[in-house]
Amino acid sequence: MSVQPDDLTYDDQGLLPAIVQDAASGKVLTLGFMNKESLEKTLETGETWFYSRSRETLWNKGETSGNKQLVQKISYDCDKDALLVQVQPLGPACHTGEDTCFYQTMTETELPIFDIIPQVIAKIKDRRNNPVPGAYTTYLFDKGIDKMLKKVGEESSEVIIAAKNEDKRELTAEISDLLYHLLVVMEESGVALSDIKAELMERHLEKEGQNRE
């Protein structure tokens, strides 16, 4: 480790803000404060530890609720006075039971583009659990896996045609259609986006290890 807790820049109370982010989804979970001791315990245990300014004591996230956060990566900013802690959450981050403390919106002019795939997945899941007559996704779930797979095959062919036509706009649309139908198949088959990310990460690390040999 190139930087140690002693090397960071703490405020007058000996604290620095720590932004906690879901390492799989990228969702910001909460904002806490760490002092040198809590940061050292975080590094030692692999779980998030914070300093409570109101209670003036250290606390381990999930110690009583079980909603621990397993640390995967800690980064520091250019001034060394703030941390980004990427974690695997074992439960909701917020005391309200919400996944993130930032579940309330003050203003929104446009849906953040990074959030669109999770939003589509949530809509697909909702259509499965709460069918809407006439909705295309409901139709696919009613017809079952064979219909879904037929559509995947059709959309795959259309992606090939669009790519051969060298039409970026058409190709973008066809890949989007294919991705949507793959997400429906994933929901039907119990495969989560995090499963795909984990598989890709495993392959990437394996390739990286081979390249170093």
C-alpha positions in Angstrom: 0.0 0.0 0.0 1.6 3.3 -1.1 -0.5 5.5 1.3 -1.1 4.7 5.0 -3.7 6.1 7.3 -1.1 8.5 8.8 -0.6 10.0 5.3 -4.1 11.2 4.9 -5.4 14.7 5.6 -7.9 14.8 8.5 -10.0 17.8 9.5 -9.8 19.6 12.8 -11.8 16.8 14.5 -9.5 14.2 13.1 -12.1 13.0 10.6 -12.5 12.6 6.9 -15.6 11.8 4.9 -16.0 8.3 3.5 -18.4 7.7 0.5 -19.5 4.1 0.5 -20.4 2.6 -2.9 -21.8 -0.8 -4.0 -18.9 -2.3 -5.9 -21.3 -4.3 -8.1 -24.0 -1.8 -9.0 -22.1 1.4 -8.6 -24.9 2.8 -6.4 -23.8 5.2 -3.7 -24.9 3.7 -0.4 -24.1 6.2 2.3 -21.7 8.8 3.6 -19.9 8.2 6.8 -16.9 9.7 8.7 -13.7 7.9 9.6 -10.9 8.8 11.9 -7.5 7.1 11.8 -8.5 4.4 14.2 -11.7 3.4 12.4 -9.8 3.4 9.1 -7.2 1.1 10.5 -9.9 -1.2 11.8 -11.6 -1.1 8.4 -8.3 -2.2 6.8 -7.7 -4.8 9.4 -11.1 -6.5 9.4 -12.2 -5.9 5.8 -15.5 -4.4 7.1 -16.5 -0.8 7.3 -15.9 1.0 10.6 -16.9 4.6 11.1 -16.7 7.3 13.8 -20.0 8.5 15.2 -19.8 12.2 15.7 -23.0 12.2 17.9 -21.9 9.3 20.1 -18.2 10.1 19.9 -17.3 6.4 19.4 -16.4 3.9 16.7 -19.0 1.7 15.2 -19.0 -1.2 12.8 -21.6 -1.1 10.1 -24.0 -4.0 10.6 -22.7 -5.1 14.0 -26.2 -5.3 15.4 -28.4 -5.5 12.2 -26.2 -8.0 10.3 -26.1 -5.6 7.3 -22.3 -5.6 7.1 -20.3 -4.1 4.3 -17.3 -6.2 3.0 -14.6 -3.9 1.7 -13.3 -4.5 -1.8 -11.4 -1.3 -2.5 -10.6 1.9 -0.8 -9.5 5.0 -2.9 -8.5 8.5 -1.7 -9.0 11.8 -3.6 -6.3 14.1 -4.9 -6.1 16.1 -1.7 -6.0 12.9 0.5 -8.9 14.3 2.5 -11.8 12.0 1.4 -12.3 8.3 0.8 -14.3 6.2 -1.6 -15.0 2.8 -0.1 -16.3 0.2 -2.5 -18.1 -2.7 -0.8 -20.2 -5.8 -1.1 -23.2 -5.0 1.1 -24.8 -7.8 3.0 -28.0 -6.0 3.5 -29.6 -2.5 3.3 -27.2 0.4 4.0 -29.9 2.7 5.4 -31.5 2.3 8.9 -34.9 2.8 7.2 -34.4 -0.5 5.4 -33.7 1.1 2.0 -30.7 -0.2 0.0 -29.1 3.3 0.0 -29.4 6.3 2.3 -29.9 8.4 -0.9 -33.3 7.0 -1.8 -35.1 10.4 -1.8 -34.9 12.7 -4.8 -34.8 16.5 -4.5 -34.8 17.1 -8.3 -34.3 15.1 -11.4 -34.3 16.5 -15.0 -33.3 13.3 -16.6 -32.7 9.6 -15.6 -28.9 9.1 -15.2 -27.7 7.0 -18.1 -25.7 4.6 -15.9 -29.0 3.7 -14.1 -31.0 2.7 -17.2 -30.2 -1.1 -17.2 -31.1 -1.5 -13.5 -34.3 0.4 -14.2 -35.1 -1.9 -17.2 -34.4 -4.9 -15.0 -36.7 -3.5 -12.3 -39.5 -3.0 -14.8 -39.0 -6.6 -16.2 -39.2 -8.0 -12.6 -42.3 -5.9 -11.9 -44.0 -7.2 -15.0 -43.3 -10.8 -14.0 -44.6 -10.2 -10.4 -47.4 -7.9 -11.4 -48.6 -8.8 -14.9 -50.2 -6.0 -17.0 -52.6 -7.2 -19.7 -51.4 -6.1 -23.1 -47.8 -5.4 -22.0 -45.2 -7.0 -24.2 -43.1 -8.2 -21.2 -46.1 -9.8 -19.6 -46.8 -11.5 -23.0 -43.3 -13.0 -23.0 -43.7 -14.3 -19.4 -47.1 -15.8 -20.3 -45.6 -17.6 -23.4 -42.6 -18.9 -21.4 -38.9 -19.6 -22.1 -39.4 -21.1 -25.6 -40.9 -17.9 -26.9 -38.2 -15.8 -25.1 -35.4 -17.9 -26.7 -37.0 -17.6 -30.1 -36.9 -13.8 -29.8 -33.3 -14.0 -28.7 -32.5 -15.9 -31.8 -34.4 -13.5 -34.0 -32.8 -10.4 -32.4 -29.3 -12.0 -32.7 -29.9 -12.5 -36.5 -30.9 -8.8 -36.8 -27.8 -7.7 -34.9 -25.7 -9.6 -37.5 -27.6 -8.0 -40.4 -27.2 -4.5 -38.9 -23.5 -5.0 -38.4 -23.0 -6.3 -41.9 -24.9 -3.2 -43.2 -22.4 -1.0 -41.2 -25.3 1.1 -39.9 -24.4 2.3 -36.4 -27.9 3.5 -35.6 -29.6 0.3 -36.8 -27.0 -1.8 -35.0 -27.5 0.2 -31.7 -31.2 -0.4 -31.9 -30.9 -4.1 -32.6 -28.3 -4.6 -29.8 -30.7 -2.9 -27.5 -33.5 -5.2 -28.6 -31.3 -8.2 -28.0 -30.2 -7.0 -24.6 -33.8 -6.5 -23.5 -34.7 -10.0 -24.5 -31.6 -11.4 -22.8 -32.6 -9.6 -19.6 -36.1 -11.2 -19.8 -34.4 -14.6 -20.2 -32.2 -13.8 -17.2 -35.2 -12.9 -15.1 -37.0 -16.1 -16.1 -33.9 -18.2 -15.3 -32.9 -16.6 -12.1 -29.7 -15.1 -13.4 -28.8 -11.6 -12.0 -26.8 -8.9 -13.6 -24.3 -9.3 -10.7 -23.8 -12.9 -11.7 -22.8 -11.8 -15.2 -20.4 -9.2 -13.8 -18.9 -11.8 -11.4 -18.3 -14.2 -14.3 -16.7 -11.5 -16.5 -14.5 -10.4 -13.6 -13.4 -14.0 -12.9 -12.5 -14.4 -16.6 -10.7 -11.0 -16.7 -8.6 -11.8 -13.6 -7.8 -15.2 -15.1 -6.6 -13.6 -18.3 -4.6 -11.0 -16.4 -2.9 -13.7 -14.4 -2.0 -15.6 -17.6 -0.6 -12.4 -19.1 1.7 -12.0 -16.1 3.1 -15.5 -16.4 
